[in-house]
Amino acid sequence: MQHTHDLDAIGEPLPDIVSLIASAPWREAVTYRETWPHEYVVIKKDGQQALLAAFCARITRGEGVEGRFFSQARDYLFVGDHKYWTMTECADIDLDADDYVLNRALLYRDRRDFVVRAGDTGRREG
């Protein structure tokens, strides 16, 4: 049975983002290991167009939360123990012209999940 929250704006079923996340080939962002650890997939290179579509569908439906990473504002999607984001707004993504990255980071379960300020670090406490 389909629930209305599982349908997009025109009544089409939304992709199962949890399954897409679980099967994606996440890789560590090694450059940021000591500062802001996270993982990423490269959408076209890794064949993750369906995952990007599911992410953007949810952002477009208002399921994202605006957050700040220092001076940068962007929409984050919280799923399970991670938050997900792109560096390009979904409305501006053009897969015919370019490739894009979808990032994810483990939640801190503190303010840094929503706002990162000067002096903050990506280190986990405890």
Backbone atoms as SQL, in Angstrom:
CREATE TABLE atoms (id INTEGER PRIMARY KEY, chain TEXT, resi INTEGER, resn TEXT, atom TEXT, x REAL, y REAL, z REAL);
INSERT INTO atoms VALUES
  (1, 'A', 1, 'MET', 'N', 0.838, -1.182, 0.000),
  (2, 'A', 1, 'MET', 'CA', 0.000, 0.000, 0.000),
  (3, 'A', 1, 'MET', 'C', 0.884, 1.246, 0.000),
  (4, 'A', 2, 'GLN', 'N', 0.610, 2.146, -0.905),
  (5, 'A', 2, 'GLN', 'CA', 1.387, 3.382, -1.040),
  (6, 'A', 2, 'GLN', 'C', 0.837, 4.445, -0.103),
  (7, 'A', 3, 'HIS', 'N', 1.700, 5.082, 0.663),
  (8, 'A', 3, 'HIS', 'CA', 1.295, 6.183, 1.528),
  (9, 'A', 3, 'HIS', 'C', 1.502, 7.487, 0.770),
  (10, 'A', 4, 'THR', 'N', 0.685, 8.490, 1.056),
  (11, 'A', 4, 'THR', 'CA', 0.799, 9.749, 0.321),
  (12, 'A', 4, 'THR', 'C', 2.152, 10.405, 0.527),
  (13, 'A', 5, 'HIS', 'N', 2.803, 10.199, 1.684),
  (14, 'A', 5, 'HIS', 'CA', 4.111, 10.821, 1.891),
  (15, 'A', 5, 'HIS', 'C', 5.204, 10.137, 1.072),
  (16, 'A', 6, 'ASP', 'N', 4.876, 9.000, 0.428),
  (17, 'A', 6, 'ASP', 'CA', 5.831, 8.309, -0.432),
  (18, 'A', 6, 'ASP', 'C', 5.656, 8.689, -1.901),
  (19, 'A', 7, 'LEU', 'N', 4.845, 9.708, -2.171),
  (20, 'A', 7, 'LEU', 'CA', 4.579, 10.139, -3.538),
  (21, 'A', 7, 'LEU', 'C', 5.140, 11.527, -3.758),
  (22, 'A', 8, 'ASP', 'N', 5.593, 11.788, -5.003),
  (23, 'A', 8, 'ASP', 'CA', 6.077, 13.137, -5.295),
  (24, 'A', 8, 'ASP', 'C', 4.890, 14.045, -5.612),
  (25, 'A', 9, 'ALA', 'N', 5.177, 15.250, -6.041),
  (26, 'A', 9, 'ALA', 'CA', 4.130, 16.257, -6.246),
  (27, 'A', 9, 'ALA', 'C', 3.102, 15.846, -7.296),
  (28, 'A', 10, 'ILE', 'N', 3.478, 14.984, -8.238),
  (29, 'A', 10, 'ILE', 'CA', 2.520, 14.571, -9.265),
  (30, 'A', 10, 'ILE', 'C', 1.994, 13.160, -9.016),
  (31, 'A', 11, 'GLY', 'N', 2.200, 12.659, -7.810),
  (32, 'A', 11, 'GLY', 'CA', 1.636, 11.373, -7.443),
  (33, 'A', 11, 'GLY', 'C', 2.467, 10.170, -7.830),
  (34, 'A', 12, 'GLU', 'N', 3.681, 10.388, -8.305),
  (35, 'A', 12, 'GLU', 'CA', 4.564, 9.275, -8.665),
  (36, 'A', 12, 'GLU', 'C', 5.305, 8.786, -7.424),
  (37, 'A', 13, 'PRO', 'N', 5.562, 7.481, -7.325),
  (38, 'A', 13, 'PRO', 'CA', 6.316, 6.973, -6.171),
  (39, 'A', 13, 'PRO', 'C', 7.727, 7.563, -6.129),
  (40, 'A', 14, 'LEU', 'N', 8.166, 7.903, -4.927),
  (41, 'A', 14, 'LEU', 'CA', 9.543, 8.372, -4.739),
  (42, 'A', 14, 'LEU', 'C', 10.468, 7.167, -4.634),
  (43, 'A', 15, 'PRO', 'N', 11.686, 7.289, -5.148),
  (44, 'A', 15, 'PRO', 'CA', 12.644, 6.196, -4.990),
  (45, 'A', 15, 'PRO', 'C', 12.933, 5.958, -3.505),
  (46, 'A', 16, 'ASP', 'N', 13.249, 4.728, -3.156),
  (47, 'A', 16, 'ASP', 'CA', 13.591, 4.371, -1.779),
  (48, 'A', 16, 'ASP', 'C', 14.998, 4.865, -1.485),
  (49, 'A', 17, 'ILE', 'N', 15.090, 6.041, -0.890),
  (50, 'A', 17, 'ILE', 'CA', 16.390, 6.671, -0.675),
  (51, 'A', 17, 'ILE', 'C', 17.267, 5.856, 0.271),
  (52, 'A', 18, 'VAL', 'N', 16.674, 5.171, 1.234),
  (53, 'A', 18, 'VAL', 'CA', 17.473, 4.387, 2.179),
  (54, 'A', 18, 'VAL', 'C', 18.197, 3.256, 1.452),
  (55, 'A', 19, 'SER', 'N', 17.515, 2.574, 0.545),
  (56, 'A', 19, 'SER', 'CA', 18.160, 1.505, -0.233),
  (57, 'A', 19, 'SER', 'C', 19.223, 2.063, -1.166),
  (58, 'A', 20, 'LEU', 'N', 18.930, 3.204, -1.786),
  (59, 'A', 20, 'LEU', 'CA', 19.912, 3.828, -2.678),
  (60, 'A', 20, 'LEU', 'C', 21.162, 4.234, -1.904),
  (61, 'A', 21, 'ILE', 'N', 20.987, 4.781, -0.717),
  (62, 'A', 21, 'ILE', 'CA', 22.121, 5.164, 0.128),
  (63, 'A', 21, 'ILE', 'C', 22.942, 3.937, 0.491),
  (64, 'A', 22, 'ALA', 'N', 22.259, 2.862, 0.873),
  (65, 'A', 22, 'ALA', 'CA', 22.952, 1.647, 1.314),
  (66, 'A', 22, 'ALA', 'C', 23.773, 1.013, 0.202),
  (67, 'A', 23, 'SER', 'N', 23.339, 1.154, -1.044),
  (68, 'A', 23, 'SER', 'CA', 24.055, 0.512, -2.150),
  (69, 'A', 23, 'SER', 'C', 25.060, 1.433, -2.842),
  (70, 'A', 24, 'ALA', 'N', 25.132, 2.687, -2.432),
  (71, 'A', 24, 'ALA', 'CA', 26.057, 3.641, -3.075),
  (72, 'A', 24, 'ALA', 'C', 27.506, 3.360, -2.656),
  (73, 'A', 25, 'PRO', 'N', 28.449, 3.597, -3.578),
  (74, 'A', 25, 'PRO', 'CA', 29.872, 3.360, -3.288),
  (75, 'A', 25, 'PRO', 'C', 30.530, 4.563, -2.603),
  (76, 'A', 26, 'TRP', 'N', 30.174, 4.821, -1.367),
  (77, 'A', 26, 'TRP', 'CA', 30.710, 5.963, -0.623),
  (78, 'A', 26, 'TRP', 'C', 32.212, 5.823, -0.467),
  (79, 'A', 27, 'ARG', 'N', 32.921, 6.939, -0.631),
  (80, 'A', 27, 'ARG', 'CA', 34.372, 6.956, -0.418),
  (81, 'A', 27, 'ARG', 'C', 34.714, 8.078, 0.544),
  (82, 'A', 28, 'GLU', 'N', 35.775, 7.867, 1.298),
  (83, 'A', 28, 'GLU', 'CA', 36.200, 8.859, 2.278),
  (84, 'A', 28, 'GLU', 'C', 36.797, 10.078, 1.585),
  (85, 'A', 29, 'ALA', 'N', 36.445, 11.249, 2.071),
  (86, 'A', 29, 'ALA', 'CA', 37.072, 12.497, 1.615),
  (87, 'A', 29, 'ALA', 'C', 38.376, 12.640, 2.398),
  (88, 'A', 30, 'VAL', 'N', 39.419, 11.995, 1.900),
  (89, 'A', 30, 'VAL', 'CA', 40.689, 11.869, 2.626),
  (90, 'A', 30, 'VAL', 'C', 41.268, 13.231, 2.995),
  (91, 'A', 31, 'THR', 'N', 41.143, 14.202, 2.114),
  (92, 'A', 31, 'THR', 'CA', 41.687, 15.541, 2.363),
  (93, 'A', 31, 'THR', 'C', 41.129, 16.147, 3.651),
  (94, 'A', 32, 'TYR', 'N', 39.908, 15.768, 4.005),
  (95, 'A', 32, 'TYR', 'CA', 39.237, 16.359, 5.167),
  (96, 'A', 32, 'TYR', 'C', 39.194, 15.419, 6.375),
  (97, 'A', 33, 'ARG', 'N', 39.957, 14.340, 6.335),
  (98, 'A', 33, 'ARG', 'CA', 39.917, 13.339, 7.404),
  (99, 'A', 33, 'ARG', 'C', 40.126, 13.951, 8.788),
  (100, 'A', 34, 'GLU', 'N', 41.088, 14.855, 8.909),
  (101, 'A', 34, 'GLU', 'CA', 41.436, 15.418, 10.218),
  (102, 'A', 34, 'GLU', 'C', 40.657, 16.687, 10.565),
  (103, 'A', 35, 'THR', 'N', 39.979, 17.278, 9.584),
  (104, 'A', 35, 'THR', 'CA', 39.294, 18.543, 9.849),
  (105, 'A', 35, 'THR', 'C', 37.774, 18.377, 9.858),
  (106, 'A', 36, 'TRP', 'N', 37.196, 17.993, 8.746),
  (107, 'A', 36, 'TRP', 'CA', 35.749, 17.808, 8.637),
  (108, 'A', 36, 'TRP', 'C', 35.484, 16.486, 7.928),
  (109, 'A', 37, 'PRO', 'N', 35.598, 15.357, 8.650),
  (110, 'A', 37, 'PRO', 'CA', 35.463, 14.042, 8.018),
  (111, 'A', 37, 'PRO', 'C', 34.080, 13.837, 7.396),
  (112, 'A', 38, 'HIS', 'N', 34.096, 13.322, 6.176),
  (113, 'A', 38, 'HIS', 'CA', 32.856, 12.985, 5.491),
  (114, 'A', 38, 'HIS', 'C', 33.159, 12.032, 4.346),
  (115, 'A', 39, 'GLU', 'N', 32.110, 11.568, 3.693),
  (116, 'A', 39, 'GLU', 'CA', 32.213, 10.679, 2.538),
  (117, 'A', 39, 'GLU', 'C', 31.461, 11.323, 1.378),
  (118, 'A', 40, 'TYR', 'N', 31.671, 10.758, 0.185),
  (119, 'A', 40, 'TYR', 'CA', 30.989, 11.304, -0.986),
  (120, 'A', 40, 'TYR', 'C', 30.864, 10.250, -2.074),
  (121, 'A', 41, 'VAL', 'N', 29.960, 10.511, -3.020),
  (122, 'A', 41, 'VAL', 'CA', 29.875, 9.776, -4.279),
  (123, 'A', 41, 'VAL', 'C', 29.895, 10.810, -5.396),
  (124, 'A', 42, 'VAL', 'N', 30.456, 10.425, -6.535),
  (125, 'A', 42, 'VAL', 'CA', 30.441, 11.259, -7.737),
  (126, 'A', 42, 'VAL', 'C', 29.295, 10.715, -8.596),
  (127, 'A', 43, 'ILE', 'N', 28.311, 11.530, -8.821),
  (128, 'A', 43, 'ILE', 'CA', 27.027, 11.070, -9.347),
  (129, 'A', 43, 'ILE', 'C', 27.139, 10.282, -10.655),
  (130, 'A', 44, 'LYS', 'N', 27.627, 10.887, -11.722),
  (131, 'A', 44, 'LYS', 'CA', 27.683, 10.169, -13.003),
  (132, 'A', 44, 'LYS', 'C', 28.772, 9.104, -12.997),
  (133, 'A', 45, 'LYS', 'N', 29.939, 9.443, -12.513),
  (134, 'A', 45, 'LYS', 'CA', 31.061, 8.493, -12.481),
  (135, 'A', 45, 'LYS', 'C', 30.677, 7.220, -11.732),
  (136, 'A', 46, 'ASP', 'N', 29.934, 7.369, -10.635),
  (137, 'A', 46, 'ASP', 'CA', 29.557, 6.227, -9.803),
  (138, 'A', 46, 'ASP', 'C', 28.166, 5.674, -10.132),
  (139, 'A', 47, 'GLY', 'N', 27.520, 6.221, -11.162),
  (140, 'A', 47, 'GLY', 'CA', 26.196, 5.728, -11.554),
  (141, 'A', 47, 'GLY', 'C', 25.123, 5.967, -10.493),
  (142, 'A', 48, 'GLN', 'N', 25.161, 7.131, -9.854),
  (143, 'A', 48, 'GLN', 'CA', 24.259, 7.419, -8.741),
  (144, 'A', 48, 'GLN', 'C', 23.199, 8.475, -9.077),
  (145, 'A', 49, 'GLN', 'N', 22.764, 8.492, -10.338),
  (146, 'A', 49, 'GLN', 'CA', 21.746, 9.453, -10.746),
  (147, 'A', 49, 'GLN', 'C', 20.441, 9.264, -9.970),
  (148, 'A', 50, 'ALA', 'N', 20.055, 8.021, -9.708),
  (149, 'A', 50, 'ALA', 'CA', 18.812, 7.776, -8.960),
  (150, 'A', 50, 'ALA', 'C', 18.928, 8.294, -7.526),
  (151, 'A', 51, 'LEU', 'N', 20.098, 8.150, -6.924),
  (152, 'A', 51, 'LEU', 'CA', 20.304, 8.666, -5.567),
  (153, 'A', 51, 'LEU', 'C', 20.212, 10.188, -5.555),
  (154, 'A', 52, 'LEU', 'N', 20.851, 10.841, -6.518),
  (155, 'A', 52, 'LEU', 'CA', 20.765, 12.301, -6.588),
  (156, 'A', 52, 'LEU', 'C', 19.318, 12.737, -6.809),
  (157, 'A', 53, 'ALA', 'N', 18.597, 12.034, -7.681),
  (158, 'A', 53, 'ALA', 'CA', 17.194, 12.375, -7.935),
  (159, 'A', 53, 'ALA', 'C', 16.361, 12.233, -6.665),
  (160, 'A', 54, 'ALA', 'N', 16.608, 11.180, -5.896),
  (161, 'A', 54, 'ALA', 'CA', 15.868, 10.975, -4.647),
  (162, 'A', 54, 'ALA', 'C', 16.204, 12.067, -3.638),
  (163, 'A', 55, 'PHE', 'N', 17.491, 12.419, -3.542),
  (164, 'A', 55, 'PHE', 'CA', 17.918, 13.495, -2.642),
  (165, 'A', 55, 'PHE', 'C', 17.231, 14.802, -3.035),
  (166, 'A', 56, 'CYS', 'N', 17.319, 15.166, -4.309),
  (167, 'A', 56, 'CYS', 'CA', 16.746, 16.441, -4.768),
  (168, 'A', 56, 'CYS', 'C', 15.222, 16.452, -4.647),
  (169, 'A', 57, 'ALA', 'N', 14.570, 15.316, -4.863),
  (170, 'A', 57, 'ALA', 'CA', 13.113, 15.261, -4.699),
  (171, 'A', 57, 'ALA', 'C', 12.733, 15.606, -3.267),
  (172, 'A', 58, 'ARG', 'N', 13.480, 15.098, -2.332),
  (173, 'A', 58, 'ARG', 'CA', 13.173, 15.371, -0.927),
  (174, 'A', 58, 'ARG', 'C', 13.512, 16.813, -0.535),
  (175, 'A', 59, 'ILE', 'N', 14.603, 17.324, -1.060),
  (176, 'A', 59, 'ILE', 'CA', 14.942, 18.732, -0.804),
  (177, 'A', 59, 'ILE', 'C', 13.843, 19.629, -1.379),
  (178, 'A', 60, 'THR', 'N', 13.427, 19.343, -2.611),
  (179, 'A', 60, 'THR', 'CA', 12.406, 20.135, -3.290),
  (180, 'A', 60, 'THR', 'C', 11.072, 20.076, -2.542),
  (181, 'A', 61, 'ARG', 'N', 10.764, 18.935, -1.945),
  (182, 'A', 61, 'ARG', 'CA', 9.518, 18.782, -1.181),
  (183, 'A', 61, 'ARG', 'C', 9.580, 19.453, 0.184),
  (184, 'A', 62, 'GLY', 'N', 10.709, 20.039, 0.519),
  (185, 'A', 62, 'GLY', 'CA', 10.815, 20.744, 1.790),
  (186, 'A', 62, 'GLY', 'C', 11.305, 19.896, 2.944),
  (187, 'A', 63, 'GLU', 'N', 11.864, 18.711, 2.658),
  (188, 'A', 63, 'GLU', 'CA', 12.352, 17.840, 3.724),
  (189, 'A', 63, 'GLU', 'C', 13.758, 18.210, 4.187),
  (190, 'A', 64, 'GLY', 'N', 14.410, 19.116, 3.477),
  (191, 'A', 64, 'GLY', 'CA', 15.745, 19.548, 3.871),
  (192, 'A', 64, 'GLY', 'C', 15.688, 20.593, 4.969),
  (193, 'A', 65, 'VAL', 'N', 16.806, 20.751, 5.633),
  (194, 'A', 65, 'VAL', 'CA', 16.950, 21.742, 6.692),
  (195, 'A', 65, 'VAL', 'C', 18.085, 22.670, 6.292),
  (196, 'A', 66, 'GLU', 'N', 17.818, 23.978, 6.273),
  (197, 'A', 66, 'GLU', 'CA', 18.901, 24.900, 5.938),
  (198, 'A', 66, 'GLU', 'C', 19.886, 24.955, 7.093),
  (199, 'A', 67, 'GLY', 'N', 21.145, 24.813, 6.745),
  (200, 'A', 67, 'GLY', 'CA', 22.205, 24.900, 7.738),
  (201, 'A', 67, 'GLY', 'C', 23.319, 25.787, 7.228),
  (202, 'A', 68, 'ARG', 'N', 24.266, 26.063, 8.103),
  (203, 'A', 68, 'ARG', 'CA', 25.401, 26.909, 7.728),
  (204, 'A', 68, 'ARG', 'C', 26.693, 26.183, 8.044),
  (205, 'A', 69, 'PHE', 'N', 27.585, 26.214, 7.079),
  (206, 'A', 69, 'PHE', 'CA', 28.946, 25.728, 7.271),
  (207, 'A', 69, 'PHE', 'C', 29.829, 26.954, 7.108),
  (208, 'A', 70, 'PHE', 'N', 30.193, 27.553, 8.228),
  (209, 'A', 70, 'PHE', 'CA', 30.864, 28.850, 8.249),
  (210, 'A', 70, 'PHE', 'C', 29.994, 29.854, 7.496),
  (211, 'A', 71, 'SER', 'N', 30.461, 30.444, 6.399),
  (212, 'A', 71, 'SER', 'CA', 29.660, 31.462, 5.708),
  (213, 'A', 71, 'SER', 'C', 28.739, 30.880, 4.634),
  (214, 'A', 72, 'GLN', 'N', 28.802, 29.578, 4.415),
  (215, 'A', 72, 'GLN', 'CA', 28.018, 28.954, 3.349),
  (216, 'A', 72, 'GLN', 'C', 26.690, 28.422, 3.889),
  (217, 'A', 73, 'ALA', 'N', 25.597, 28.804, 3.242),
  (218, 'A', 73, 'ALA', 'CA', 24.280, 28.266, 3.592),
  (219, 'A', 73, 'ALA', 'C', 23.912, 27.213, 2.559),
  (220, 'A', 74, 'ARG', 'N', 23.376, 26.104, 3.028),
  (221, 'A', 74, 'ARG', 'CA', 22.926, 25.062, 2.102),
  (222, 'A', 74, 'ARG', 'C', 21.864, 24.222, 2.787),
  (223, 'A', 75, 'ASP', 'N', 21.137, 23.452, 1.971),
  (224, 'A', 75, 'ASP', 'CA', 20.119, 22.550, 2.497),
  (225, 'A', 75, 'ASP', 'C', 20.744, 21.194, 2.783),
  (226, 'A', 76, 'TYR', 'N', 20.448, 20.669, 3.961),
  (227, 'A', 76, 'TYR', 'CA', 20.905, 19.345, 4.367),
  (228, 'A', 76, 'TYR', 'C', 19.695, 18.434, 4.499),
  (229, 'A', 77, 'LEU', 'N', 19.882, 17.180, 4.128),
  (230, 'A', 77, 'LEU', 'CA', 18.859, 16.162, 4.320),
  (231, 'A', 77, 'LEU', 'C', 19.377, 15.196, 5.375),
  (232, 'A', 78, 'PHE', 'N', 18.597, 14.972, 6.411),
  (233, 'A', 78, 'PHE', 'CA', 18.980, 14.074, 7.496),
  (234, 'A', 78, 'PHE', 'C', 18.306, 12.724, 7.275),
  (235, 'A', 79, 'VAL', 'N', 19.119, 11.672, 7.151),
  (236, 'A', 79, 'VAL', 'CA', 18.611, 10.311, 6.980),
  (237, 'A', 79, 'VAL', 'C', 19.445, 9.400, 7.871),
  (238, 'A', 80, 'GLY', 'N', 18.809, 8.737, 8.801),
  (239, 'A', 80, 'GLY', 'CA', 19.536, 7.850, 9.709),
  (240, 'A', 80, 'GLY', 'C', 20.554, 8.622, 10.528),
  (241, 'A', 81, 'ASP', 'N', 21.780, 8.130, 10.548),
  (242, 'A', 81, 'ASP', 'CA', 22.852, 8.747, 11.338),
  (243, 'A', 81, 'ASP', 'C', 23.698, 9.738, 10.550),
  (244, 'A', 82, 'HIS', 'N', 23.248, 10.123, 9.347),
  (245, 'A', 82, 'HIS', 'CA', 24.033, 11.013, 8.490),
  (246, 'A', 82, 'HIS', 'C', 23.223, 12.230, 8.060),
  (247, 'A', 83, 'LYS', 'N', 23.952, 13.269, 7.664),
  (248, 'A', 83, 'LYS', 'CA', 23.341, 14.379, 6.937),
  (249, 'A', 83, 'LYS', 'C', 23.988, 14.395, 5.554),
  (250, 'A', 84, 'TYR', 'N', 23.197, 14.777, 4.550),
  (251, 'A', 84, 'TYR', 'CA', 23.595, 14.732, 3.142),
  (252, 'A', 84, 'TYR', 'C', 23.470, 16.121, 2.547),
  (253, 'A', 85, 'TRP', 'N', 24.391, 16.455, 1.615),
  (254, 'A', 85, 'TRP', 'CA', 24.330, 17.758, 0.968),
  (255, 'A', 85, 'TRP', 'C', 25.088, 17.734, -0.349),
  (256, 'A', 86, 'THR', 'N', 24.741, 18.691, -1.196),
  (257, 'A', 86, 'THR', 'CA', 25.488, 18.950, -2.425),
  (258, 'A', 86, 'THR', 'C', 26.054, 20.362, -2.320),
  (259, 'A', 87, 'MET', 'N', 27.072, 20.638, -3.117),
  (260, 'A', 87, 'MET', 'CA', 27.648, 21.981, -3.141),
  (261, 'A', 87, 'MET', 'C', 26.896, 22.878, -4.123),
  (262, 'A', 88, 'THR', 'N', 26.070, 22.277, -4.959),
  (263, 'A', 88, 'THR', 'CA', 25.258, 22.995, -5.941),
  (264, 'A', 88, 'THR', 'C', 23.793, 22.803, -5.568),
  (265, 'A', 89, 'GLU', 'N', 23.004, 23.855, -5.616),
  (266, 'A', 89, 'GLU', 'CA', 21.581, 23.712, -5.326),
  (267, 'A', 89, 'GLU', 'C', 20.942, 22.799, -6.360),
  (268, 'A', 90, 'CYS', 'N', 19.998, 21.991, -5.913),
  (269, 'A', 90, 'CYS', 'CA', 19.358, 21.022, -6.808),
  (270, 'A', 90, 'CYS', 'C', 18.798, 21.681, -8.068),
  (271, 'A', 91, 'ALA', 'N', 18.206, 22.851, -7.938),
  (272, 'A', 91, 'ALA', 'CA', 17.613, 23.539, -9.092),
  (273, 'A', 91, 'ALA', 'C', 18.657, 23.903, -10.144),
  (274, 'A', 92, 'ASP', 'N', 19.914, 23.991, -9.751),
  (275, 'A', 92, 'ASP', 'CA', 20.985, 24.384, -10.673),
  (276, 'A', 92, 'ASP', 'C', 21.773, 23.203, -11.228),
  (277, 'A', 93, 'ILE', 'N', 21.442, 21.990, -10.823),
  (278, 'A', 93, 'ILE', 'CA', 22.177, 20.812, -11.292),
  (279, 'A', 93, 'ILE', 'C', 21.770, 20.483, -12.716),
  (280, 'A', 94, 'ASP', 'N', 22.760, 20.279, -13.581),
  (281, 'A', 94, 'ASP', 'CA', 22.555, 19.907, -14.981),
  (282, 'A', 94, 'ASP', 'C', 23.501, 18.753, -15.293),
  (283, 'A', 95, 'LEU', 'N', 23.000, 17.521, -15.175),
  (284, 'A', 95, 'LEU', 'CA', 23.855, 16.347, -15.382),
  (285, 'A', 95, 'LEU', 'C', 24.312, 16.189, -16.823),
  (286, 'A', 96, 'ASP', 'N', 23.637, 16.849, -17.763),
  (287, 'A', 96, 'ASP', 'CA', 24.109, 16.803, -19.154),
  (288, 'A', 96, 'ASP', 'C', 25.384, 17.613, -19.319),
  (289, 'A', 97, 'ALA', 'N', 25.559, 18.624, -18.490),
  (290, 'A', 97, 'ALA', 'CA', 26.696, 19.534, -18.639),
  (291, 'A', 97, 'ALA', 'C', 27.854, 19.220, -17.701),
  (292, 'A', 98, 'ASP', 'N', 27.582, 18.558, -16.568),
  (293, 'A', 98, 'ASP', 'CA', 28.631, 18.410, -15.559),
  (294, 'A', 98, 'ASP', 'C', 28.352, 17.195, -14.693),
  (295, 'A', 99, 'ASP', 'N', 29.305, 16.860, -13.840),
  (296, 'A', 99, 'ASP', 'CA', 29.121, 15.821, -12.837),
  (297, 'A', 99, 'ASP', 'C', 29.085, 16.505, -11.476),
  (298, 'A', 100, 'TYR', 'N', 28.486, 15.882, -10.511),
  (299, 'A', 100, 'TYR', 'CA', 28.292, 16.497, -9.198),
  (300, 'A', 100, 'TYR', 'C', 28.624, 15.502, -8.106),
  (301, 'A', 101, 'VAL', 'N', 28.808, 16.031, -6.909),
  (302, 'A', 101, 'VAL', 'CA', 29.140, 15.213, -5.751),
  (303, 'A', 101, 'VAL', 'C', 28.005, 15.314, -4.734),
  (304, 'A', 102, 'LEU', 'N', 27.627, 14.173, -4.176),
  (305, 'A', 102, 'LEU', 'CA', 26.722, 14.139, -3.030),
  (306, 'A', 102, 'LEU', 'C', 27.569, 13.727, -1.833),
  (307, 'A', 103, 'ASN', 'N', 27.549, 14.542, -0.811),
  (308, 'A', 103, 'ASN', 'CA', 28.355, 14.326, 0.395),
  (309, 'A', 103, 'ASN', 'C', 27.486, 13.810, 1.528),
  (310, 'A', 104, 'ARG', 'N', 28.142, 13.135, 2.479),
  (311, 'A', 104, 'ARG', 'CA', 27.450, 12.775, 3.714),
  (312, 'A', 104, 'ARG', 'C', 28.441, 12.783, 4.866),
  (313, 'A', 105, 'ALA', 'N', 27.947, 13.117, 6.045),
  (314, 'A', 105, 'ALA', 'CA', 28.760, 13.110, 7.260),
  (315, 'A', 105, 'ALA', 'C', 27.935, 12.517, 8.393),
  (316, 'A', 106, 'LEU', 'N', 28.619, 11.799, 9.261),
  (317, 'A', 106, 'LEU', 'CA', 27.958, 11.316, 10.470),
  (318, 'A', 106, 'LEU', 'C', 27.475, 12.506, 11.288),
  (319, 'A', 107, 'LEU', 'N', 26.334, 12.358, 11.892),
  (320, 'A', 107, 'LEU', 'CA', 25.813, 13.425, 12.735),
  (321, 'A', 107, 'LEU', 'C', 26.660, 13.572, 13.994),
  (322, 'A', 108, 'TYR', 'N', 26.818, 14.799, 14.421),
  (323, 'A', 108, 'TYR', 'CA', 27.491, 15.091, 15.687),
  (324, 'A', 108, 'TYR', 'C', 26.513, 15.005, 16.851),
  (325, 'A', 109, 'ARG', 'N', 25.240, 15.215, 16.547),
  (326, 'A', 109, 'ARG', 'CA', 24.191, 15.277, 17.563),
  (327, 'A', 109, 'ARG', 'C', 24.408, 16.461, 18.498),
  (328, 'A', 110, 'ASP', 'N', 24.865, 17.562, 17.886),
  (329, 'A', 110, 'ASP', 'CA', 24.977, 18.835, 18.598),
  (330, 'A', 110, 'ASP', 'C', 24.773, 19.961, 17.587),
  (331, 'A', 111, 'ARG', 'N', 25.020, 21.192, 17.995),
  (332, 'A', 111, 'ARG', 'CA', 24.769, 22.357, 17.141),
  (333, 'A', 111, 'ARG', 'C', 25.447, 22.255, 15.782),
  (334, 'A', 112, 'ARG', 'N', 26.611, 21.611, 15.713),
  (335, 'A', 112, 'ARG', 'CA', 27.358, 21.550, 14.452),
  (336, 'A', 112, 'ARG', 'C', 26.596, 20.843, 13.338),
  (337, 'A', 113, 'ASP', 'N', 25.573, 20.085, 13.663),
  (338, 'A', 113, 'ASP', 'CA', 24.756, 19.475, 12.616),
  (339, 'A', 113, 'ASP', 'C', 23.967, 20.529, 11.846),
  (340, 'A', 114, 'PHE', 'N', 23.804, 21.713, 12.435),
  (341, 'A', 114, 'PHE', 'CA', 23.005, 22.771, 11.822),
  (342, 'A', 114, 'PHE', 'C', 23.796, 24.033, 11.520),
  (343, 'A', 115, 'VAL', 'N', 24.730, 24.378, 12.396),
  (344, 'A', 115, 'VAL', 'CA', 25.511, 25.606, 12.237),
  (345, 'A', 115, 'VAL', 'C', 26.946, 25.333, 12.666),
  (346, 'A', 116, 'VAL', 'N', 27.881, 25.593, 11.741),
  (347, 'A', 116, 'VAL', 'CA', 29.308, 25.507, 12.057),
  (348, 'A', 116, 'VAL', 'C', 29.840, 26.930, 12.059),
  (349, 'A', 117, 'ARG', 'N', 30.487, 27.300, 13.152),
  (350, 'A', 117, 'ARG', 'CA', 30.977, 28.668, 13.331),
  (351, 'A', 117, 'ARG', 'C', 32.493, 28.686, 13.420),
  (352, 'A', 118, 'ALA', 'N', 33.056, 29.886, 13.309),
  (353, 'A', 118, 'ALA', 'CA', 34.497, 30.067, 13.501),
  (354, 'A', 118, 'ALA', 'C', 34.887, 29.471, 14.848),
  (355, 'A', 119, 'GLY', 'N', 35.981, 28.731, 14.860),
  (356, 'A', 119, 'GLY', 'CA', 36.456, 28.090, 16.078),
  (357, 'A', 119, 'GLY', 'C', 35.974, 26.662, 16.244),
  (358, 'A', 120, 'ASP', 'N', 34.937, 26.262, 15.490),
  (359, 'A', 120, 'ASP', 'CA', 34.458, 24.881, 15.560),
  (360, 'A', 120, 'ASP', 'C', 35.440, 23.951, 14.866),
  (361, 'A', 121, 'THR', 'N', 35.424, 22.702, 15.267),
  (362, 'A', 121, 'THR', 'CA', 36.213, 21.674, 14.588),
  (363, 'A', 121, 'THR', 'C', 35.301, 20.508, 14.254),
  (364, 'A', 122, 'GLY', 'N', 35.792, 19.633, 13.408),
  (365, 'A', 122, 'GLY', 'CA', 35.059, 18.429, 13.053),
  (366, 'A', 122, 'GLY', 'C', 35.370, 17.258, 13.960),
  (367, 'A', 123, 'ARG', 'N', 36.175, 17.490, 14.979),
  (368, 'A', 123, 'ARG', 'CA', 36.522, 16.404, 15.903),
  (369, 'A', 123, 'ARG', 'C', 35.303, 15.985, 16.710),
  (370, 'A', 124, 'ARG', 'N', 35.219, 14.713, 16.953),
  (371, 'A', 124, 'ARG', 'CA', 34.139, 14.163, 17.772),
  (372, 'A', 124, 'ARG', 'C', 34.580, 14.142, 19.221),
  (373, 'A', 125, 'GLU', 'N', 33.691, 14.549, 20.065),
  (374, 'A', 125, 'GLU', 'CA', 33.990, 14.549, 21.506),
  (375, 'A', 125, 'GLU', 'C', 33.713, 13.158, 22.059),
  (376, 'A', 126, 'GLY', 'N', 34.558, 12.719, 22.974),
  (377, 'A', 126, 'GLY', 'CA', 34.351, 11.439, 23.659),
  (378, 'A', 126, 'GLY', 'C', 34.692, 10.302, 22.877);
